[in-house]
Amino acid sequence: MQRSSSALIPAARPVMETYVRRLGETMCLGVFLRGCVLFIDKVVGDDTLSVIGPRLGARYEAHAFASGRLLLADRPPAATEQQLRARPLRVRTTRAPVDVDDLMRQLEEIRRTGVSFDQGETVQDVGCAATGIRGPHGEVIASLSISAPMRRFAQHEPQLVVAVRGAAVQVAERLRASEHPAGWRVQDAAAAPPA
């Protein structure tokens, strides 16, 4: 299940733009769709060496991205493990998780901390922190991430984590305050158009 993107994007975009202007790093908004992470919006940083981020509208294997692992961590663990064991984990770099047991331990840590990290697992030399935008019942309705070249990410990781967490809270508050007809209505992700 996912939040209607017709309300999610307008609530998230101004918050993302504010943080990108302040920090200069790229932010992405993702939702869970049929076992994948679907990136529905992004704001690219303005630094000369900014991360471009994933292609919008494309679905990616959830385990391969910080945003996807964050979304997987909010799913029932037994069902997630069964899904992950159903076929070999495809990897994007040599740092990517390839063992389901290791990945399940990562998901448990993400559940505990509320933050998922990517340190070159998706794209070599790119760091990322993702956290969840929470719905009215505490469920994760979307992921919000911030990415930077690895050197800058490592230097500023604590500030970037605080920023992405703060941005996610602001987006959730904007959604609660919105008078959008969709309100907090949840729609079936399977009904979303394919990427």
Backbone bond lengths (Angstrom), bond angles and torsions (degrees), N, CA, C in turn:
res aa  C-N    CA-C-N  psi(-1)  N-CA   C-N-CA  omega(-1)  CA-C   N-CA-C  phi
1 M - - - 1.447 - - 1.520 108.94 -
2 Q 1.315 115.85 147.59 1.450 119.36 179.94 1.512 109.90 -144.38
3 R 1.268 115.06 160.24 1.454 122.81 176.16 1.509 107.82 -73.60
4 S 1.308 117.62 141.35 1.453 121.63 177.58 1.526 109.29 -57.14
5 S 1.343 116.83 123.19 1.465 119.45 -178.35 1.518 111.21 -67.85
6 S 1.349 118.21 -17.51 1.460 119.81 177.79 1.525 111.17 -64.67
7 A 1.318 118.50 -24.64 1.467 121.73 175.52 1.523 111.21 -101.63
8 L 1.314 117.07 -30.85 1.462 121.64 -174.32 1.526 112.35 -67.80
9 I 1.306 117.30 -47.77 1.467 120.19 -177.42 1.531 111.53 -62.73
10 P 1.342 120.09 -49.19 1.469 118.62 178.58 1.533 113.63 -62.18
11 A 1.316 117.32 -29.29 1.466 119.94 177.53 1.523 111.01 -74.64
12 A 1.325 117.24 -36.59 1.465 121.41 -174.98 1.524 113.66 -84.97
13 R 1.310 117.86 -37.31 1.467 121.55 -171.34 1.534 113.50 -54.38
14 P 1.337 120.41 -50.47 1.469 118.79 -178.99 1.532 112.92 -63.44
15 V 1.311 116.52 -35.48 1.467 120.64 178.12 1.524 109.24 -65.77
16 M 1.334 116.73 -46.43 1.460 120.95 179.15 1.529 110.43 -60.03
17 E 1.327 116.92 -44.72 1.467 120.46 -179.30 1.529 111.34 -60.61
18 T 1.325 116.77 -41.30 1.467 120.93 179.14 1.525 111.11 -61.73
19 Y 1.332 116.67 -47.31 1.470 120.07 -178.76 1.525 111.44 -68.55
20 V 1.323 117.92 -37.36 1.467 120.23 179.14 1.529 109.89 -66.28
21 R 1.328 117.18 -41.13 1.476 119.53 176.55 1.525 110.53 -61.30
22 R 1.320 117.12 -41.08 1.463 121.45 -177.26 1.528 112.17 -72.21
23 L 1.339 117.12 -41.24 1.466 121.03 -172.88 1.523 114.27 -101.71
24 G 1.327 117.18 -23.25 1.455 121.00 -179.41 1.516 114.87 79.29
25 E 1.337 117.73 5.39 1.468 120.98 -177.34 1.529 110.63 -108.42
26 T 1.314 116.79 160.72 1.459 123.72 -174.87 1.524 111.98 -80.16
27 M 1.334 115.82 137.93 1.467 121.44 175.61 1.526 108.99 -121.17
28 C 1.345 115.43 142.34 1.463 121.79 -179.97 1.525 110.28 -130.05
29 L 1.324 114.90 149.03 1.456 123.41 178.71 1.521 107.60 -117.05
30 G 1.329 116.89 125.38 1.463 120.45 -177.75 1.513 112.19 -132.21
31 V 1.326 115.43 154.49 1.464 122.06 175.82 1.524 108.75 -129.67
32 F 1.317 116.03 160.99 1.460 122.56 179.71 1.522 108.30 -89.31
33 L 1.319 117.09 128.47 1.460 121.39 -179.34 1.519 109.42 -144.49
34 R 1.320 116.36 113.66 1.472 122.62 175.80 1.526 112.56 50.38
35 G 1.315 116.76 47.92 1.458 121.18 176.94 1.513 114.94 80.30
36 C 1.318 116.47 4.21 1.466 121.22 -178.00 1.522 109.99 -122.55
37 V 1.322 115.28 167.40 1.456 120.34 169.60 1.525 106.33 -100.68
38 L 1.319 115.60 130.17 1.459 123.11 178.54 1.524 106.72 -112.46
39 F 1.320 116.75 118.69 1.460 120.24 179.58 1.519 108.48 -86.91
40 I 1.353 115.63 121.26 1.460 120.50 -173.65 1.526 113.25 -107.61
41 D 1.323 117.75 -13.06 1.462 120.16 175.99 1.526 109.01 -162.19
42 K 1.326 115.41 155.51 1.465 121.08 174.67 1.517 108.56 -157.28
43 V 1.320 114.33 154.32 1.459 122.02 173.08 1.521 104.99 -128.00
44 V 1.326 115.88 118.42 1.465 121.52 -175.23 1.524 109.75 -83.48
45 G 1.327 115.37 136.88 1.461 121.97 178.70 1.514 111.66 -61.32
46 D 1.328 115.70 159.82 1.459 119.97 -175.53 1.523 113.92 -101.94
47 D 1.323 117.61 5.69 1.458 120.60 177.16 1.527 109.18 -72.44
48 T 1.327 116.75 151.92 1.466 121.18 178.78 1.522 111.63 -55.39
49 L 1.331 117.05 -37.39 1.459 121.73 179.33 1.525 110.18 -108.08
50 S 1.327 116.72 60.48 1.462 120.97 179.16 1.515 110.76 -89.43
51 V 1.321 114.98 153.79 1.459 121.89 174.22 1.526 107.29 -79.01
52 I 1.323 117.01 130.85 1.462 121.22 179.83 1.527 110.74 -75.11
53 G 1.305 117.33 -33.69 1.466 121.03 179.10 1.516 111.85 87.56
54 P 1.326 116.10 176.82 1.463 120.85 -177.13 1.526 111.79 -72.82
55 R 1.321 114.75 161.93 1.456 121.39 177.49 1.523 108.90 -71.85
56 L 1.321 117.60 128.74 1.460 121.10 178.91 1.523 110.45 -67.84
57 G 1.324 115.47 142.18 1.455 121.16 178.79 1.511 113.64 83.65
58 A 1.325 117.10 -6.63 1.467 120.39 178.86 1.523 109.00 -92.22
59 R 1.327 115.34 143.98 1.467 120.65 175.72 1.517 108.11 -99.24
60 Y 1.333 115.09 137.21 1.458 121.85 179.68 1.520 108.78 -126.16
61 E 1.337 116.13 150.27 1.464 119.68 176.94 1.522 108.46 -57.27
62 A 1.314 115.65 126.01 1.465 121.04 -172.47 1.523 112.70 -59.82
63 H 1.327 117.71 -38.58 1.470 119.44 -175.84 1.525 112.91 -65.86
64 A 1.332 117.45 -17.64 1.458 121.76 -173.16 1.529 113.96 -89.11
65 F 1.326 118.42 -3.98 1.467 122.60 -177.32 1.519 109.98 -129.99
66 A 1.325 117.21 146.90 1.470 120.54 175.97 1.527 110.19 -56.87
67 S 1.326 117.20 -43.11 1.470 120.57 178.88 1.518 111.44 -61.95
68 G 1.308 116.62 -42.09 1.460 120.57 179.52 1.512 112.49 -66.47
69 R 1.335 116.94 -41.69 1.473 119.57 178.11 1.525 110.46 -64.65
70 L 1.338 116.69 -36.38 1.461 120.15 176.61 1.530 109.60 -61.19
71 L 1.322 117.03 -44.42 1.466 121.21 179.84 1.526 111.20 -68.14
72 L 1.326 117.47 -39.13 1.472 120.75 176.67 1.526 111.26 -62.39
73 A 1.322 116.59 -37.34 1.468 120.57 -177.21 1.521 112.20 -63.62
74 D 1.322 117.91 -22.31 1.464 120.84 -179.96 1.529 112.24 -88.22
75 R 1.316 116.76 -3.73 1.466 121.67 178.89 1.524 109.20 -88.06
76 P 1.331 117.50 161.59 1.474 119.61 176.39 1.530 110.38 -59.21
77 P 1.331 118.23 127.31 1.470 121.32 -174.96 1.529 114.21 -56.05
78 A 1.327 118.70 -42.93 1.471 120.28 -177.14 1.525 111.15 -64.20
79 A 1.318 117.02 -43.52 1.465 120.49 179.46 1.527 110.77 -67.04
80 T 1.332 116.15 -38.57 1.463 120.45 178.63 1.522 110.50 -63.79
81 E 1.328 116.34 -45.44 1.466 119.81 179.69 1.525 110.65 -61.92
82 Q 1.315 117.23 -42.68 1.470 120.75 179.04 1.531 110.15 -60.84
83 Q 1.322 116.75 -44.01 1.464 121.11 178.92 1.530 110.70 -61.90
84 L 1.326 117.11 -43.76 1.464 120.80 -177.82 1.525 112.39 -68.56
85 R 1.320 117.14 -32.08 1.469 120.51 -179.85 1.532 112.50 -80.98
86 A 1.311 117.42 -10.40 1.466 121.39 -176.03 1.531 112.88 -66.34
87 R 1.326 116.90 -25.37 1.473 119.92 178.32 1.521 108.79 -154.98
88 P 1.322 117.15 159.41 1.475 119.83 -178.76 1.533 111.14 -59.63
89 L 1.320 115.67 144.15 1.457 120.76 177.68 1.524 109.08 -75.85
90 R 1.321 115.94 120.49 1.465 119.65 175.55 1.517 108.28 -81.11
91 V 1.308 115.85 142.82 1.463 120.16 -177.11 1.521 110.53 -119.46
92 R 1.322 115.02 154.26 1.456 121.69 -179.77 1.524 111.50 -103.61
93 T 1.339 117.06 -28.25 1.467 121.93 177.76 1.524 108.10 -141.30
94 T 1.308 116.65 171.65 1.470 120.39 179.60 1.522 112.17 -70.48
95 R 1.325 118.12 -12.39 1.472 121.60 179.33 1.527 112.42 -90.85
96 A 1.312 117.83 -6.03 1.469 121.64 -175.39 1.525 111.63 -70.26
97 P 1.344 116.98 149.89 1.468 120.24 177.66 1.527 110.95 -66.83
98 V 1.334 116.36 131.42 1.468 120.66 179.35 1.524 111.80 -120.64
99 D 1.310 117.47 -10.97 1.454 122.59 -177.44 1.535 109.16 -108.51
100 V 1.324 117.08 124.40 1.461 121.47 -177.19 1.527 111.27 -61.66
101 D 1.335 117.67 -39.58 1.468 119.61 179.17 1.529 111.19 -61.34
102 D 1.334 116.96 -43.51 1.468 120.54 176.96 1.530 110.84 -63.19
103 L 1.314 115.80 -42.41 1.461 120.49 179.85 1.530 110.89 -63.46
104 M 1.328 117.43 -40.87 1.471 120.54 178.21 1.529 110.52 -63.53
105 R 1.333 117.62 -35.24 1.472 120.35 175.65 1.537 110.23 -66.65
106 Q 1.331 116.17 -39.51 1.468 119.77 176.30 1.527 110.60 -61.21
107 L 1.325 116.23 -42.89 1.469 120.17 -179.19 1.527 111.03 -63.91
108 E 1.326 116.91 -37.48 1.466 120.55 176.89 1.531 110.36 -63.33
109 E 1.323 117.18 -41.57 1.467 121.32 177.41 1.534 110.43 -64.32
110 I 1.313 116.78 -39.47 1.470 120.85 177.96 1.527 110.07 -63.90
111 R 1.330 117.33 -41.69 1.472 120.35 176.54 1.528 110.36 -59.43
112 R 1.313 115.75 -40.40 1.464 120.99 -177.36 1.532 111.78 -69.42
113 T 1.336 117.26 -42.79 1.468 121.17 -173.51 1.528 113.89 -96.18
114 G 1.331 116.94 -24.77 1.457 120.29 -176.88 1.515 113.67 79.76
115 V 1.337 117.27 9.20 1.465 121.33 -179.60 1.522 109.19 -133.40
116 S 1.335 115.42 138.44 1.461 122.13 175.89 1.528 107.82 -115.62
117 F 1.314 115.71 139.05 1.463 120.45 -178.48 1.520 110.92 -116.98
118 D 1.311 114.59 151.71 1.455 122.82 172.02 1.520 105.08 -131.13
119 Q 1.315 115.91 121.03 1.462 120.06 179.85 1.522 108.95 -123.73
120 G 1.326 113.90 65.31 1.452 120.73 -179.95 1.513 114.10 89.65
121 E 1.337 118.66 5.53 1.471 120.03 179.65 1.524 112.13 -72.88
122 T 1.326 117.13 -30.19 1.462 120.77 -177.62 1.517 111.21 -95.52
123 V 1.315 115.79 -51.69 1.464 122.53 178.07 1.522 106.75 -131.39
124 Q 1.326 115.26 127.58 1.465 120.84 179.19 1.525 109.75 -51.40
125 D 1.307 117.65 136.12 1.465 124.09 174.70 1.529 114.70 66.19
126 V 1.334 117.03 24.01 1.467 121.03 175.02 1.520 108.47 -124.85
127 G 1.328 115.59 131.60 1.459 121.69 175.63 1.515 110.03 -107.37
128 C 1.315 115.99 152.02 1.459 120.72 -177.04 1.522 109.48 -151.57
129 A 1.322 116.21 145.18 1.467 122.49 170.68 1.523 106.73 -127.75
130 A 1.329 116.44 133.05 1.467 121.73 179.77 1.519 109.42 -127.11
131 T 1.310 115.03 145.05 1.463 120.75 174.09 1.518 108.58 -139.12
132 G 1.317 115.96 171.02 1.455 119.91 -175.20 1.516 113.57 -96.50
133 I 1.314 114.44 145.25 1.458 121.80 167.34 1.522 104.42 -92.22
134 R 1.307 116.48 121.21 1.467 120.77 -171.83 1.518 111.71 -97.82
135 G 1.333 113.75 141.05 1.454 121.95 177.16 1.516 111.64 -83.69
136 P 1.328 116.63 -173.66 1.462 121.03 -173.54 1.524 114.39 -65.96
137 H 1.313 117.76 -18.99 1.468 121.20 -179.06 1.526 111.90 -109.63
138 G 1.343 116.60 15.39 1.454 121.09 178.28 1.515 114.37 87.32
139 E 1.324 117.75 -2.40 1.456 120.96 -179.94 1.527 110.26 -75.90
140 V 1.325 116.15 148.88 1.462 120.98 176.94 1.522 107.50 -80.58
141 I 1.330 116.34 120.01 1.461 120.73 -179.10 1.521 111.83 -101.08
142 A 1.337 116.60 -17.43 1.465 121.20 179.16 1.524 108.15 -164.60
143 S 1.322 114.78 164.62 1.464 119.88 175.07 1.518 108.57 -110.24
144 L 1.307 114.97 147.60 1.450 121.99 174.69 1.522 106.14 -126.93
145 S 1.325 116.38 128.96 1.465 119.17 -176.44 1.517 110.92 -130.52
146 I 1.326 113.99 158.45 1.458 121.63 174.47 1.524 107.22 -130.75
147 S 1.334 116.36 131.74 1.468 122.15 -175.50 1.520 110.58 -126.65
148 A 1.327 114.34 149.10 1.464 120.93 179.19 1.522 108.71 -153.40
149 P 1.331 117.32 159.11 1.457 118.81 170.75 1.531 108.73 -54.00
150 M 1.325 117.01 143.28 1.466 122.49 -170.49 1.531 113.41 -51.98
151 R 1.308 117.56 -42.52 1.469 119.59 -177.74 1.533 110.59 -61.36
152 R 1.342 117.19 -47.29 1.473 119.81 179.08 1.519 110.75 -67.85
153 F 1.340 116.16 -38.36 1.464 119.54 179.68 1.524 110.01 -60.34
154 A 1.322 116.73 -46.64 1.469 120.85 -179.19 1.530 111.19 -62.83
155 Q 1.327 117.14 -39.00 1.469 120.97 -179.36 1.526 112.38 -68.32
156 H 1.326 116.83 -32.72 1.468 121.10 -172.06 1.529 113.38 -118.77
157 E 1.333 117.56 16.71 1.472 120.48 -174.62 1.530 113.96 -51.44
158 P 1.337 119.92 -49.38 1.474 118.22 -178.67 1.533 112.80 -58.33
159 Q 1.336 117.27 -42.62 1.463 120.74 179.55 1.523 111.32 -66.66
160 L 1.332 117.04 -38.07 1.461 120.57 -179.97 1.524 110.87 -67.40
161 V 1.328 117.00 -38.50 1.470 120.49 178.17 1.525 110.15 -65.35
162 V 1.321 116.95 -45.53 1.468 120.36 177.52 1.530 109.68 -59.64
163 A 1.325 116.66 -42.43 1.464 120.95 -178.78 1.522 111.92 -63.95
164 V 1.328 118.02 -48.04 1.463 119.45 -176.91 1.529 110.55 -67.40
165 R 1.328 117.15 -35.69 1.474 119.36 175.61 1.530 110.62 -64.20
166 G 1.323 116.48 -45.69 1.464 120.20 178.86 1.516 112.08 -61.88
167 A 1.325 116.18 -41.37 1.464 120.20 178.81 1.525 110.97 -63.12
168 A 1.326 117.67 -41.79 1.470 121.01 179.78 1.525 111.11 -62.51
169 V 1.323 116.83 -40.60 1.472 120.48 177.54 1.528 109.84 -63.91
170 Q 1.321 117.17 -42.15 1.467 120.35 179.45 1.522 111.49 -63.36
171 V 1.329 117.29 -40.87 1.467 119.97 178.39 1.527 109.88 -62.95
172 A 1.329 117.18 -45.09 1.468 120.54 178.88 1.530 110.69 -60.19
173 E 1.326 117.16 -40.88 1.468 120.61 178.09 1.522 111.13 -64.44
174 R 1.332 117.19 -40.30 1.471 120.83 177.92 1.527 110.56 -64.40
175 L 1.323 116.92 -38.40 1.463 119.79 177.84 1.526 110.82 -64.58
176 R 1.325 116.35 -43.97 1.470 120.01 179.48 1.524 111.10 -62.22
177 A 1.322 116.01 -37.78 1.457 120.61 -176.76 1.530 112.99 -82.55
178 S 1.315 116.45 -13.12 1.469 119.08 -174.81 1.519 110.81 -68.39
179 E 1.303 114.23 149.54 1.462 119.55 175.63 1.515 109.58 -104.43
180 H 1.319 115.89 20.44 1.460 121.36 179.41 1.520 109.28 -60.27
181 P 1.332 118.19 137.87 1.462 120.55 -178.68 1.531 113.68 -55.00
182 A 1.328 116.93 -27.96 1.468 118.64 -179.48 1.522 110.95 -71.73
183 G 1.343 116.03 -22.54 1.460 120.24 -179.43 1.513 110.71 46.71
184 W 1.320 117.09 -132.18 1.461 120.86 177.74 1.517 110.63 -98.53
185 R 1.335 116.81 18.12 1.458 119.42 -179.75 1.525 109.83 -59.22
186 V 1.291 115.67 137.27 1.456 121.57 179.37 1.515 107.59 -104.04
187 Q 1.304 116.71 135.23 1.458 120.17 177.79 1.516 109.38 -112.77
188 D 1.300 115.89 158.19 1.456 121.44 178.99 1.520 108.34 -73.28
189 A 1.311 116.50 123.66 1.466 121.30 -178.73 1.518 111.61 -59.22
190 A 1.318 117.37 -29.04 1.463 120.46 -179.88 1.521 110.93 -64.84
191 A 1.330 117.83 -21.08 1.455 121.05 -179.66 1.523 111.99 -82.59
192 A 1.322 117.02 -11.23 1.461 120.56 -179.46 1.523 109.61 -68.43
193 P 1.345 117.32 146.06 1.461 119.27 179.78 1.522 111.17 -65.83
194 P 1.338 117.89 144.54 1.466 120.16 179.38 1.521 110.63 -66.84
195 A 1.330 114.86 152.76 1.472 120.62 -179.72 1.504 110.45 -75.59
